[in-house]
Amino acid sequence: MATLQDIFGLKGRRALITGSTRGIGAAIAEGLAGAGAHVVVHGTSENAAMAAAESIRSLGGLADPIALDLSVPGAGKRLIDDAEALAGPIDILVVNASAQVNAHLADLTADDLEFQLSVNLKSTVDMLQAVLPRMAERRWGRVVSIGSINQISPKPIVTAYAATKAAQHNIIQSQAREYAQTGVVLNTLAPGLIDTDRNAARKNADPKGWADYCSTVNWMGRAGQSREMVGAAIFLASDACSFMTGETLVLSGGL
Ligand SMILES: NC(=O)c1ccc[n+]([C@@H]2O[C@H](COP(=O)([O-])OP(=O)(O)OC[C@H]3O[C@@H](n4cnc5c(N)ncnc54)[C@H](OP(=O)(O)O)[C@@H]3O)[C@@H](O)[C@H]2O)c1
C-alpha cells in the first residue's frame, strides 16, 4: 500500500522557491520543507532571506538563503547556478517572485513595463533555460509557476502584470510540451486574491473598503491565505503530479 510519503513526499528533493521571504512563497517554502525537501529560499533582501531560512531550520527543515534581484539582466540563470552550488541539483523550481505595478494602460510608463517584463518574464526564461536541460538529464523535474487569475481574466488596473502572467503560463505550456517525455512536468498554480503584503497598503488604507471588496471578489466572499496555496503546490511538486503537465490549477475561492 503506497503511503502519503510515497505519493507526496519530497525527501531527497531540492527545491528553489523564488520570492520566498514572505507571503505565498514563504508558505510554499515551509510546506515543501515540511514534506522533506531541502529548500533554497530567495528574495531581494539578504537579511530577509537569512531569516526565512532560519525560520524553516528552527522547525526542523533543511533551508539555505539566497538574495538576488531578478530585475537585473541574467539574474535568473545566476540564481539557478547559485542555488545548485548551495544545495545541489534543483529538482523543483517554484517561480513565485513577481513585480506588480498597478496602472491602467493609459498611465503605464515604459520603465514600469520593462520592470514587470524583467522580473516576471525575462527571469523566468533565464531560469527555465538553465534548469530544464539539467532536470531532463536526470529524468525528473517539477516546475510550479505561480500565475494569477489575471492571466485568465485580466483587470485593466494591472494590464501589464496580467499580460506577463499570461505570457509566463504560455511558456510553461510550450516547455511542458517540449519536455513531456523527459520526466519533467511544468504547471501553473493561479491564485485569486490572497491576503499578503502585496495587498497590505490597500487593506490598511481603507479596512472597510477592503472588507467590502473581499466580500464580493469570489464565491467564498473572502481573501485567501498563503497557507491555502501549500497543498496544491506540494501536489504539483511531487511524484503525484506525474501525468499532468502544461495545466493551470486555479485557487480563487470560486469565480
Ligand atoms: N497576493 C495576491 O493577491 C496574489 C494573487 C495572484 C497571484 N499572486 C502571485 O503570487 C506570487 C506571490 O505573491 P505574494 O502576494 O506572496 O507577494 P509578496 O508578498 O509581494 O512577496 C513577494 C516576494 O517576491 C520577492 N521579490 C519581489 N521582487 C523581487 C525581485 N525583483 N527580485 C527577487 N525577488 C523579488 C520578495 O522578496 P523581498 O521581500 O526580499 O523583496 C518577496 O519574497 C506572485 O507571483 C504574485 O504575482 C499573488
The ligand as an ORCA input file, in Angstrom:
! r2SCAN-3c Opt
* xyz 0 1
  N      -1.275     38.259     -3.263
  C      -2.168     38.073     -4.219
  O      -3.347     38.504     -4.110
  C      -1.796     37.328     -5.462
  C      -2.824     36.984     -6.356
  C      -2.496     36.294     -7.523
  C      -1.181     35.934     -7.779
  N      -0.211     36.277     -6.892
  C       1.164     35.878     -7.224
  O       1.698     35.114     -6.159
  C       3.110     35.322     -6.064
  C       3.481     35.748     -4.656
  O       2.727     36.889     -4.319
  P       2.737     37.494     -2.839
  O       1.482     38.265     -2.711
  O       3.078     36.438     -1.857
  O       3.949     38.524     -2.985
  P       4.650     39.477     -1.902
  O       4.013     39.320     -0.567
  O       4.667     40.814     -2.562
  O       6.131     38.852     -1.834
  C       6.935     38.956     -2.954
  C       8.175     38.098     -2.811
  O       8.902     38.245     -4.048
  C      10.190     38.781     -3.788
  N      10.538     39.728     -4.847
  C       9.848     40.822     -5.241
  N      10.504     41.458     -6.214
  C      11.637     40.752     -6.467
  C      12.736     40.909     -7.333
  N      12.844     41.948     -8.170
  N      13.730     40.002     -7.305
  C      13.670     38.961     -6.448
  N      12.656     38.754     -5.585
  C      11.653     39.647     -5.592
  C      10.105     39.454     -2.436
  O      11.389     39.437     -1.848
  P      11.933     40.662     -0.893
  O      10.964     40.737      0.207
  O      13.278     40.243     -0.473
  O      11.974     41.877     -1.770
  C       9.095     38.558     -1.718
  O       9.746     37.431     -1.159
  C       3.434     36.373     -7.137
  O       3.864     35.730     -8.306
  C       2.108     37.057     -7.392
  O       2.041     37.604     -8.679
  C      -0.475     36.966     -5.745
*
